[in-house]
Amino acid sequence: MSLESLKVQIIKKAWEDAAFKANLAKDPIGAIKEAFGIEIPAGVELKVVEESPTLYYLAIPPKPEDVASGISSPNFVW
Protein backbone atom coordinates (compact mmCIF):
# COMPACT_ATOMS: atom_id res chain seq x y z
CA MET A 1 0.00 0.00 0.00
CA SER A 2 1.36 3.42 -0.90
CA LEU A 3 1.59 6.17 1.70
CA GLU A 4 -0.97 8.24 -0.22
CA SER A 5 -3.37 5.29 -0.27
CA LEU A 6 -2.86 4.76 3.47
CA LYS A 7 -3.49 8.45 4.14
CA VAL A 8 -6.77 8.31 2.21
CA GLN A 9 -7.87 5.18 4.09
CA ILE A 10 -7.03 6.74 7.47
CA ILE A 11 -9.02 9.89 6.67
CA LYS A 12 -11.99 7.89 5.36
CA LYS A 13 -12.04 5.70 8.48
CA ALA A 14 -11.83 8.79 10.73
CA TRP A 15 -14.85 10.29 8.94
CA GLU A 16 -16.85 7.07 9.33
CA ASP A 17 -15.76 5.84 12.78
CA ALA A 18 -15.90 8.26 15.72
CA ALA A 19 -14.07 5.87 18.07
CA PHE A 20 -11.19 5.46 15.60
CA LYS A 21 -11.06 9.23 15.12
CA ALA A 22 -10.80 9.82 18.87
CA ASN A 23 -8.12 7.14 19.21
CA LEU A 24 -6.25 8.57 16.22
CA ALA A 25 -6.17 11.98 17.90
CA LYS A 26 -4.85 10.51 21.19
CA ASP A 27 -2.47 7.85 19.85
CA PRO A 28 -1.99 8.06 16.07
CA ILE A 29 0.72 5.39 15.88
CA GLY A 30 -1.29 2.93 17.96
CA ALA A 31 -4.54 3.67 16.13
CA ILE A 32 -2.95 3.11 12.72
CA LYS A 33 -1.31 -0.12 13.86
CA GLU A 34 -4.56 -1.40 15.37
CA ALA A 35 -6.78 -0.48 12.42
CA PHE A 36 -4.47 -1.19 9.50
CA GLY A 37 -1.69 -3.41 10.84
CA ILE A 38 0.88 -0.83 9.75
CA GLU A 39 3.97 -0.48 11.95
CA ILE A 40 5.21 3.12 11.96
CA PRO A 41 9.04 3.18 12.02
CA ALA A 42 10.74 3.94 15.34
CA GLY A 43 11.64 7.59 15.71
CA VAL A 44 8.71 8.80 13.60
CA GLU A 45 6.30 11.12 15.41
CA LEU A 46 2.78 11.70 14.08
CA LYS A 47 0.58 14.64 14.98
CA VAL A 48 -3.08 14.57 14.08
CA VAL A 49 -4.94 17.85 13.66
CA GLU A 50 -8.48 18.35 12.44
CA GLU A 51 -9.34 21.07 9.95
CA SER A 52 -12.67 22.86 9.98
CA PRO A 53 -14.48 24.97 7.38
CA THR A 54 -12.58 28.02 8.67
CA LEU A 55 -9.31 26.51 9.95
CA TYR A 56 -6.71 24.97 7.65
CA TYR A 57 -3.22 23.61 8.25
CA LEU A 58 -0.26 23.85 5.91
CA ALA A 59 2.37 21.15 6.44
CA ILE A 60 5.82 22.12 5.23
CA PRO A 61 7.70 18.94 4.28
CA PRO A 62 11.43 18.42 4.82
CA LYS A 63 13.71 19.94 2.22
CA PRO A 64 14.57 17.38 -0.50
CA GLU A 65 18.27 17.65 0.26
CA ASP A 66 17.59 16.82 3.93
CA VAL A 67 15.64 13.71 2.94
CA ALA A 68 18.34 12.66 0.46
CA SER A 69 21.09 13.10 3.07
CA GLY A 70 19.23 11.01 5.63
CA ILE A 71 18.49 13.85 8.05
CA SER A 72 14.77 13.13 7.84
CA SER A 73 13.08 9.76 7.56
CA PRO A 74 12.66 9.13 3.82
CA ASN A 75 10.53 6.05 4.54
CA PHE A 76 7.58 7.88 6.03
CA VAL A 77 6.58 11.19 4.46
CA TRP A 78 3.00 12.01 3.45
C-alpha positions in Angstrom: 0.0 0.0 0.0 1.4 3.4 -0.9 1.6 6.2 1.7 -1.0 8.2 -0.2 -3.4 5.3 -0.3 -2.9 4.8 3.5 -3.5 8.4 4.1 -6.8 8.3 2.2 -7.9 5.2 4.1 -7.0 6.7 7.5 -9.0 9.9 6.7 -12.0 7.9 5.4 -12.0 5.7 8.5 -11.8 8.8 10.7 -14.8 10.3 8.9 -16.9 7.1 9.3 -15.8 5.8 12.8 -15.9 8.3 15.7 -14.1 5.9 18.1 -11.2 5.5 15.6 -11.1 9.2 15.1 -10.8 9.8 18.9 -8.1 7.1 19.2 -6.2 8.6 16.2 -6.2 12.0 17.9 -4.9 10.5 21.2 -2.5 7.9 19.8 -2.0 8.1 16.1 0.7 5.4 15.9 -1.3 2.9 18.0 -4.5 3.7 16.1 -2.9 3.1 12.7 -1.3 -0.1 13.9 -4.6 -1.4 15.4 -6.8 -0.5 12.4 -4.5 -1.2 9.5 -1.7 -3.4 10.8 0.9 -0.8 9.7 4.0 -0.5 12.0 5.2 3.1 12.0 9.0 3.2 12.0 10.7 3.9 15.3 11.6 7.6 15.7 8.7 8.8 13.6 6.3 11.1 15.4 2.8 11.7 14.1 0.6 14.6 15.0 -3.1 14.6 14.1 -4.9 17.8 13.7 -8.5 18.4 12.4 -9.3 21.1 10.0 -12.7 22.9 10.0 -14.5 25.0 7.4 -12.6 28.0 8.7 -9.3 26.5 9.9 -6.7 25.0 7.7 -3.2 23.6 8.3 -0.3 23.8 5.9 2.4 21.2 6.4 5.8 22.1 5.2 7.7 18.9 4.3 11.4 18.4 4.8 13.7 19.9 2.2 14.6 17.4 -0.5 18.3 17.7 0.3 17.6 16.8 3.9 15.6 13.7 2.9 18.3 12.7 0.5 21.1 13.1 3.1 19.2 11.0 5.6 18.5 13.9 8.1 14.8 13.1 7.8 13.1 9.8 7.6 12.7 9.1 3.8 10.5 6.1 4.5 7.6 7.9 6.0 6.6 11.2 4.5 3.0 12.0 3.4 
